[in-house]
């Protein structure tokens, strides 16, 4: 049974190559293959790390979308907030635009769900 996805939803897909190797990449239900993610993950194809990197990349891309940022517009301070949202100890507020966020909200942000 085919899974129907909402527009803008990102997912990790396993790709089987003609030579029998498998690798992982990121697909967007609106546009198909995510070119930036695929370019990055292609360096790690078949290493055993590409699956882990793909899931971490999906979390990061979902956070960018939630924050209204693009990979081109993100700045270092945004990345520090992201690291705080996923549990790193950083000496600054984290979460949506600099406000403190509770642990349950951090969990929903990282899972790609909107906060309640």
C-alpha positions as CSV (number, residue, x, y, z in Angstrom):
1,X,0.0,0.0,0.0
2,X,1.4,3.4,-1.0
3,X,1.8,6.0,1.7
4,X,0.3,9.4,0.9
5,X,2.3,12.3,2.2
6,X,1.4,15.9,2.9
7,X,3.0,18.7,0.8
8,X,6.4,19.7,2.2
9,X,6.9,16.6,4.2
10,X,10.4,15.2,4.2
11,X,11.3,11.6,4.5
12,X,14.4,9.3,4.4
13,X,14.3,6.8,1.6
14,X,16.5,3.7,1.0
15,X,17.9,3.6,-2.5
16,X,19.1,0.4,-4.2
17,X,21.7,1.0,-6.9
18,X,22.2,-1.2,-10.0
19,X,25.4,-2.7,-8.5
20,X,23.4,-4.0,-5.5
21,X,24.6,-1.3,-3.0
22,X,22.1,0.5,-0.8
23,X,22.3,4.1,0.3
24,X,19.9,6.6,1.9
25,X,18.7,10.0,0.8
26,X,16.0,12.6,1.6
27,X,12.8,13.0,-0.4
28,X,10.3,15.9,-0.3
29,X,6.8,15.0,-1.1
30,X,6.3,18.2,-3.0
31,X,9.4,18.1,-5.2
32,X,10.9,14.6,-5.0
33,X,14.6,14.2,-4.4
34,X,15.9,16.9,-2.1
35,X,19.0,18.1,-4.1
36,X,20.9,19.7,-1.3
37,X,20.5,16.7,1.0
38,X,21.3,14.3,-1.8
39,X,24.5,16.1,-2.7
40,X,25.6,16.1,1.0
41,X,24.6,12.4,1.6
42,X,26.2,11.2,-1.7
43,X,29.6,11.6,-0.1
44,X,28.7,9.0,2.5
45,X,26.7,6.6,0.3
46,X,27.3,3.0,1.4
47,X,29.5,3.9,4.3
48,X,27.0,2.9,7.0
49,X,26.7,6.5,8.2
50,X,24.4,7.8,5.4
51,X,21.3,6.5,7.1
52,X,22.1,8.3,10.4
53,X,23.1,11.5,8.6
54,X,19.9,11.4,6.5
55,X,17.7,11.3,9.6
56,X,19.6,14.1,11.3
57,X,19.4,16.1,8.2
58,X,15.7,15.7,8.0
59,X,15.4,16.9,11.6
60,X,17.5,20.0,10.7
61,X,15.5,20.7,7.5
62,X,12.2,20.5,9.4
63,X,13.5,22.9,12.0
64,X,14.6,25.3,9.3
65,X,11.1,25.2,7.8
66,X,9.5,25.7,11.2
67,X,11.7,28.7,11.9
68,X,11.0,30.2,8.4
69,X,14.7,29.9,7.4
70,X,16.4,28.5,4.4
71,X,19.9,26.9,4.2
72,X,21.0,30.1,2.5
73,X,19.6,32.5,5.1
74,X,20.6,30.6,8.3
75,X,23.3,32.3,10.4
76,X,25.5,30.9,13.2
77,X,23.2,32.2,16.0
78,X,20.3,30.2,14.4
79,X,22.5,27.1,14.4
80,X,23.3,27.6,18.1
81,X,19.6,27.9,18.9
82,X,19.0,24.6,16.9
83,X,21.7,22.9,18.9
84,X,20.1,24.1,22.1
85,X,16.7,22.8,20.9
86,X,18.1,19.3,20.4
87,X,19.7,19.2,23.8
88,X,23.2,20.8,23.6
89,X,24.2,23.0,26.6
90,X,24.6,26.4,25.2
91,X,24.9,29.8,27.0
92,X,21.9,31.4,25.3
93,X,18.1,31.0,25.0
94,X,17.0,28.5,22.4
95,X,13.8,27.6,20.5
96,X,11.6,29.8,18.4
97,X,13.3,33.1,17.8
98,X,15.3,33.2,21.1
99,X,12.6,32.3,23.6
100,X,13.0,29.6,26.2
101,X,11.3,26.4,25.3
102,X,10.2,23.5,27.5
103,X,11.5,20.0,27.0
104,X,8.2,18.7,25.6
105,X,8.1,21.5,23.0
106,X,11.7,20.8,22.0
107,X,10.8,17.2,21.4
108,X,7.9,18.1,19.2
109,X,10.0,20.6,17.2
110,X,12.7,18.0,16.6
111,X,10.1,15.4,15.6
112,X,8.7,17.8,13.0
113,X,5.4,18.3,14.7
114,X,4.1,21.8,15.5
115,X,4.2,22.7,19.2
116,X,0.9,22.4,21.1
